[in-house]
Amino acid sequence: MSEATIELPIFEALQQTAGADFVVELVDTFLGEAPVMIDDLRRSLAEQNAERFRRAAHSLKSNSNTFGALALGRMAKALELGGLPTANDDGVHAIDALQQEYARVAAALKDLCNG
């Protein structure tokens, strides 16, 4: 069985802690910033900028986990920990897969906030 795009207990706990309205604001910010982080991963891979690559992966991992997007968080963590040497082997495909997962996460978060 496939993993949930968003782990609802984590998302619901965030709503209870921060308030549902504030979580909508956080989600909007994430939806605006995550594509920039993914583009940063691509650019830093092309430029072989290891520190920028690691920072972008770390930020994406942390933000994803906050909302319960654990699969996306794990994908970003693998890029963060593997760094450019791992990403160089198949980085474009790994980032493409991460971007596809992000698209699923974005749709799920929009549904949760509008639903």
N, CA, C and O of each residue as an XYZ file, in Angstrom:
460
protein
N       0.839     -1.180      0.000
C       0.000      0.000      0.000
C       0.884      1.242      0.000
O       1.908      1.273      0.682
N       0.499      2.259     -0.753
C       1.327      3.451     -0.846
C       1.117      4.347      0.373
O       0.083      4.306      1.039
N       2.119      5.138      0.630
C       2.107      6.043      1.768
C       1.201      7.240      1.471
O       1.081      7.672      0.324
N       0.579      7.756      2.501
C      -0.259      8.939      2.349
C       0.597     10.126      1.920
O       1.747     10.260      2.338
N       0.027     10.975      1.088
C       0.738     12.177      0.661
C       0.987     13.087      1.859
O       2.084     13.615      2.039
N      -0.042     13.259      2.667
C       0.043     14.043      3.909
C      -0.411     13.150      5.052
O      -1.500     12.578      5.001
N       0.410     13.029      6.070
C       0.024     12.287      7.262
C      -0.925     13.183      8.075
O      -0.504     14.160      8.696
N      -2.199     12.827      8.053
C      -3.219     13.677      8.670
C      -2.994     13.954     10.147
O      -3.235     15.082     10.577
N      -2.545     12.991     10.955
C      -2.328     13.323     12.374
C      -1.297     14.444     12.572
O      -1.432     15.259     13.485
N      -0.291     14.483     11.733
C       0.719     15.544     11.845
C       0.108     16.880     11.433
O       0.283     17.886     12.120
N      -0.606     16.889     10.315
C      -1.238     18.119      9.834
C      -2.267     18.630     10.843
O      -2.321     19.827     11.124
N      -3.073     17.734     11.381
C      -4.096     18.133     12.353
C      -3.473     18.638     13.649
O      -3.996     19.567     14.263
N      -2.377     18.045     14.066
C      -1.686     18.529     15.267
C      -1.143     19.938     15.040
O      -1.185     20.773     15.944
N      -0.640     20.201     13.855
C      -0.167     21.537     13.519
C      -1.325     22.534     13.582
O      -1.175     23.636     14.108
N      -2.473     22.140     13.046
C      -3.647     23.017     13.092
C      -4.062     23.309     14.529
O      -4.410     24.441     14.862
N      -4.024     22.285     15.379
C      -4.415     22.479     16.776
C      -3.430     23.376     17.510
O      -3.822     24.203     18.334
N      -2.159     23.209     17.209
C      -1.121     23.983     17.888
C      -1.067     25.423     17.400
O      -1.016     26.356     18.202
N      -1.079     25.601     16.082
C      -0.877     26.935     15.496
C      -2.172     27.647     15.143
O      -2.191     28.866     14.974
N      -3.256     26.886     15.032
C      -4.526     27.462     14.607
C      -4.723     27.251     13.111
O      -3.801     27.424     12.314
N      -5.931     26.876     12.754
C      -6.228     26.519     11.364
C      -5.974     27.683     10.403
O      -5.452     27.472      9.308
N      -6.332     28.891     10.793
C      -6.127     30.043      9.906
C      -4.647     30.303      9.658
O      -4.243     30.607      8.536
N      -3.845     30.183     10.705
C      -2.405     30.402     10.550
C      -1.786     29.307      9.695
O      -0.867     29.572      8.920
N      -2.280     28.079      9.825
C      -1.766     26.983      9.001
C      -2.039     27.248      7.526
O      -1.213     26.917      6.675
N      -3.190     27.841      7.213
C      -3.479     28.204      5.819
C      -2.415     29.189      5.318
O      -1.945     29.071      4.186
N      -2.039     30.151      6.152
C      -0.984     31.095      5.778
C       0.350     30.385      5.581
O       1.080     30.669      4.632
N       0.663     29.454      6.491
C       1.905     28.690      6.369
C       1.927     27.868      5.085
O       2.943     27.807      4.393
N       0.807     27.245      4.777
C       0.706     26.445      3.553
C       0.908     27.343      2.339
O       1.641     26.979      1.419
N       0.267     28.512      2.324
C       0.438     29.437      1.198
C       1.904     29.822      1.020
O       2.401     29.884     -0.104
N       2.582     30.076      2.111
C       4.002     30.412      2.048
C       4.806     29.238      1.500
O       5.667     29.416      0.639
N       4.526     28.051      1.998
C       5.227     26.851      1.524
C       4.996     26.644      0.026
O       5.933     26.340     -0.713
N       3.754     26.809     -0.418
C       3.435     26.612     -1.826
C       4.147     27.637     -2.713
O       4.421     27.364     -3.882
N       4.440     28.794     -2.167
C       5.203     29.787     -2.912
C       6.698     29.546     -2.888
O       7.396     29.810     -3.867
N       7.188     29.042     -1.762
C       8.636     28.892     -1.591
C       9.182     27.556     -2.080
O      10.321     27.497     -2.544
N       8.407     26.492     -1.991
C       8.923     25.167     -2.368
C       9.370     25.103     -3.826
O      10.429     24.538     -4.098
N       8.610     25.656     -4.780
C       9.109     25.623     -6.159
C      10.445     26.353     -6.324
O      11.280     25.951     -7.135
N      10.640     27.420     -5.558
C      11.914     28.148     -5.594
C      13.031     27.255     -5.059
O      14.132     27.235     -5.609
N      12.744     26.516     -3.984
C      13.734     25.587     -3.424
C      14.091     24.497     -4.433
O      15.258     24.130     -4.566
N      13.105     23.989     -5.129
C      13.349     22.945     -6.125
C      14.184     23.511     -7.280
O      15.103     22.853     -7.768
N      13.862     24.721     -7.709
C      14.686     25.376     -8.735
C      16.109     25.597     -8.232
O      17.070     25.458     -8.988
N      16.239     25.942     -6.953
C      17.559     26.112     -6.346
C      18.346     24.803     -6.378
O      19.551     24.801     -6.630
N      17.656     23.692     -6.120
C      18.327     22.390     -6.212
C      18.871     22.177     -7.626
O      20.017     21.763     -7.799
N      18.060     22.456     -8.617
C      18.482     22.274    -10.010
C      19.664     23.178    -10.365
O      20.644     22.731    -10.961
N      19.557     24.454     -9.989
C      20.632     25.400    -10.307
C      21.924     25.047     -9.577
O      23.005     25.061    -10.165
N      21.803     24.735     -8.312
C      23.019     24.432     -7.555
C      23.653     23.127     -8.025
O      24.874     22.981     -7.966
N      22.849     22.181     -8.488
C      23.410     20.962     -9.077
C      24.160     21.301    -10.355
O      25.280     20.835    -10.563
N      23.551     22.105    -11.207
C      24.198     22.487    -12.467
C      25.491     23.265    -12.222
O      26.467     23.118    -12.956
N      25.479     24.093    -11.178
C      26.647     24.925    -10.852
C      27.633     24.219     -9.929
O      28.710     24.740     -9.639
N      27.250     23.020     -9.467
C      28.082     22.261     -8.523
C      28.338     23.050     -7.235
O      29.442     23.036     -6.692
N      27.308     23.729     -6.767
C      27.383     24.507     -5.534
C      26.817     23.647     -4.398
O      25.610     23.625     -4.160
N      27.706     22.950     -3.713
C      27.304     21.958     -2.710
C      26.565     22.579     -1.528
O      25.579     22.014     -1.054
N      27.021     23.723     -1.052
C      26.397     24.332      0.121
C      24.978     24.813     -0.207
O      24.058     24.598      0.582
N      24.799     25.443     -1.327
C      23.459     25.899     -1.721
C      22.528     24.711     -1.938
O      21.352     24.772     -1.578
N      23.038     23.645     -2.516
C      22.263     22.431     -2.739
C      21.798     21.861     -1.399
O      20.626     21.521     -1.236
N      22.718     21.760     -0.445
C      22.396     21.211      0.867
C      21.362     22.069      1.589
O      20.422     21.542      2.184
N      21.533     23.390      1.538
C      20.586     24.294      2.213
C      19.179     24.177      1.621
O      18.196     24.130      2.361
N      19.084     24.132      0.304
C      17.772     24.020     -0.340
C      17.103     22.697      0.033
O      15.912     22.666      0.343
N      17.863     21.616      0.002
C      17.318     20.301      0.361
C      16.896     20.284      1.827
O      15.845     19.740      2.166
N      17.709     20.876      2.695
C      17.401     20.906      4.132
C      16.108     21.688      4.389
O      15.247     21.236      5.144
N      15.975     22.851      3.767
C      14.777     23.666      3.965
C      13.531     22.945      3.468
O      12.492     22.959      4.128
N      13.641     22.320      2.308
C      12.501     21.592      1.757
C      12.129     20.425      2.663
O      10.948     20.161      2.885
N      13.127     19.729      3.182
C      12.884     18.608      4.097
C      12.148     19.080      5.352
O      11.134     18.504      5.746
N      12.664     20.115      5.958
C      12.069     20.605      7.210
C      10.641     21.075      7.009
O       9.753     20.733      7.790
N      10.420     21.857      5.967
C       9.078     22.367      5.699
C       8.107     21.244      5.372
O       6.965     21.261      5.830
N       8.539     20.286      4.600
C       7.674     19.154      4.235
C       7.251     18.376      5.469
O       6.077     18.042      5.632
N       8.205     18.093      6.328
C       7.902     17.328      7.538
C       6.945     18.070      8.459
O       6.132     17.448      9.143
N       7.037     19.393      8.481
C       6.140     20.202      9.308
C       4.683     19.951      8.967
O       3.831     19.911      9.855
N       4.392     19.779      7.677
C       3.015     19.591      7.223
C       2.596     18.133      7.147
O       1.450     17.832      6.812
N       3.516     17.222      7.456
C       3.188     15.804      7.378
C       3.424     15.200      6.011
O       2.942     14.104      5.726
N       4.158     15.900      5.163
C       4.514     15.380      3.839
C       5.809     14.588      3.976
O       6.871     15.007      3.516
N       5.687     13.429      4.625
C       6.874     12.685      5.037
C       7.638     12.075      3.868
O       8.865     11.998      3.917
N       6.947     11.640      2.823
C       7.651     11.076      1.662
C       8.490     12.160      0.991
O       9.642     11.923      0.627
N       7.913     13.344      0.829
C       8.661     14.456      0.260
C       9.832     14.822      1.158
O      10.929     15.108      0.677
N       9.599     14.812      2.450
C      10.672     15.091      3.402
C      11.810     14.095      3.300
O      12.980     14.471      3.373
N      11.470     12.826      3.133
C      12.517     11.796      2.996
C      13.311     11.971      1.699
O      14.527     11.784      1.677
N      12.618     12.326      0.635
C      13.304     12.547     -0.643
C      14.285     13.719     -0.527
O      15.417     13.641     -1.004
N      13.839     14.803      0.110
C      14.710     15.963      0.299
C      15.872     15.624      1.231
O      16.996     16.077      1.016
N      15.602     14.832      2.257
C      16.659     14.431      3.189
C      17.725     13.602      2.472
O      18.917     13.769      2.731
N      17.309     12.722      1.586
C      18.274     11.923      0.835
C      19.184     12.822      0.006
O      20.386     12.574     -0.088
N      18.616     13.861     -0.593
C      19.438     14.800     -1.362
C      20.347     15.605     -0.435
O      21.513     15.845     -0.749
N      19.804     16.017      0.702
C      20.593     16.788      1.658
C      21.796     15.988      2.150
O      22.924     16.481      2.137
N      21.551     14.758      2.583
C      22.624     13.947      3.145
C      23.586     13.424      2.091
O      24.786     13.303      2.339
N      23.052     13.113      0.909
C      23.899     12.609     -0.161
C      24.719     13.692     -0.817
O      25.816     13.441     -1.315
N      24.185     14.899     -0.816
C      24.889     16.022     -1.406
C      25.122     15.850     -2.893
O      24.526     14.993     -3.545
N      25.995     16.678     -3.402
C      26.278     16.662     -4.838
C      26.831     15.335     -5.337
O      26.474     14.924     -6.442
N      27.689     14.638     -4.580
C      28.196     13.372     -5.123
C      27.074     12.386     -5.467
O      27.110     11.738     -6.513
N      26.096     12.278     -4.596
C      24.968     11.396     -4.862
C      24.090     11.981     -5.955
O      23.650     11.268     -6.856
N      23.837     13.276     -5.872
C      22.978     13.927     -6.858
C      23.591     13.891     -8.245
O      22.866     13.817     -9.237
N      24.900     13.940     -8.332
C      25.554     13.905     -9.636
C      25.297     12.595    -10.355
O      25.220     12.564    -11.583
N      25.162     11.510     -9.601
C      24.923     10.211    -10.227
C      23.613     10.196    -10.991
O      23.554      9.695    -12.114
N      22.578     10.733    -10.403
C      21.265     10.739    -11.042
C      20.431     11.893    -10.505
O      19.225     11.761    -10.295
N      21.089     13.019    -10.289
C      20.434     14.142     -9.631
C      19.238     14.695    -10.354
O      18.241     15.043     -9.720
N      19.309     14.785    -11.659
C      18.182     15.345    -12.407
C      16.945     14.478    -12.203
O      15.849     14.997    -11.994
N      17.118     13.173    -12.263
C      15.979     12.274    -12.067
C      15.471     12.323    -10.628
O      14.264     12.267    -10.393
N      16.381     12.428     -9.675
C      15.968     12.522     -8.275
C      15.189     13.813     -8.032
O      14.195     13.814     -7.305
N      15.635     14.898     -8.633
C      14.928     16.169     -8.468
C      13.606     16.137     -9.219
O      12.619     16.699     -8.745
N      13.565     15.488    -10.384
C      12.298     15.328    -11.107
C      11.289     14.553    -10.256
O      10.119     14.926    -10.178
N      11.750     13.470     -9.619
C      10.863     12.669     -8.766
C      10.392     13.499     -7.574
O       9.227     13.425     -7.182
N      11.293     14.282     -7.002
C      10.940     15.148     -5.882
C       9.902     16.180     -6.337
O       8.960     16.472     -5.599
N      10.062     16.727     -7.527
C       9.107     17.707     -8.025
C       7.736     17.075     -8.259
O       6.713     17.714     -8.012
N       7.705     15.853     -8.721
C       6.425     15.158     -8.899
C       5.744     14.934     -7.556
O       4.533     15.112     -7.428
N       6.527     14.543     -6.556
C       5.951     14.353     -5.220
C       5.471     15.690     -4.662
O       4.421     15.756     -4.022
N       6.230     16.747     -4.903
C       5.798     18.070     -4.452
C       4.441     18.433     -5.066
O       3.586     18.989     -4.378
N       4.238     18.130     -6.330
C       2.955     18.431     -6.988
C       1.809     17.712     -6.278
O       0.737     18.286     -6.089
N       2.034     16.460     -5.887
C       1.012     15.720     -5.126
C       0.760     16.383     -3.778
O      -0.386     16.543     -3.358
N       1.839     16.764     -3.106
C       1.733     17.405     -1.794
C       0.989     18.733     -1.913
O       0.114     19.029     -1.099
N       1.329     19.526     -2.914
C       0.673     20.825     -3.087
C      -0.824     20.647     -3.277
O      -1.616     21.371     -2.673
N      -1.216     19.698     -4.103
C      -2.652     19.450     -4.334
C      -3.337     19.003     -3.048
O      -4.442     19.450     -2.739
N      -2.682     18.123     -2.304
C      -3.273     17.629     -1.049
C      -3.400     18.734     -0.025
O      -4.420     18.830      0.657
N      -2.377     19.576      0.097
C      -2.442     20.682      1.054
C      -3.534     21.677      0.683
O      -4.246     22.167      1.559
N      -3.672     21.978     -0.596
C      -4.744     22.877     -1.040
C      -6.115     22.291     -0.678
O      -7.001     23.008     -0.212
N      -6.277     20.982     -0.899
C      -7.537     20.333     -0.552
C      -7.803     20.421      0.950
O      -8.923     20.713      1.369
N      -6.779     20.169      1.754
C      -6.939     20.216      3.211
C      -7.289     21.615      3.696
O      -8.076     21.770      4.630
N      -6.722     22.614      3.083
C      -6.975     24.003      3.518
C      -8.317     24.522      3.020
O      -8.921     25.395      3.642
N      -8.778     23.986      1.903
C     -10.041     24.447      1.331
C     -11.220     23.567      1.712
O     -12.373     23.891      1.427
N     -10.917     22.455      2.358
C     -11.930     21.460      2.555
C     -12.681     21.454      3.786
O     -13.555     20.607      3.972
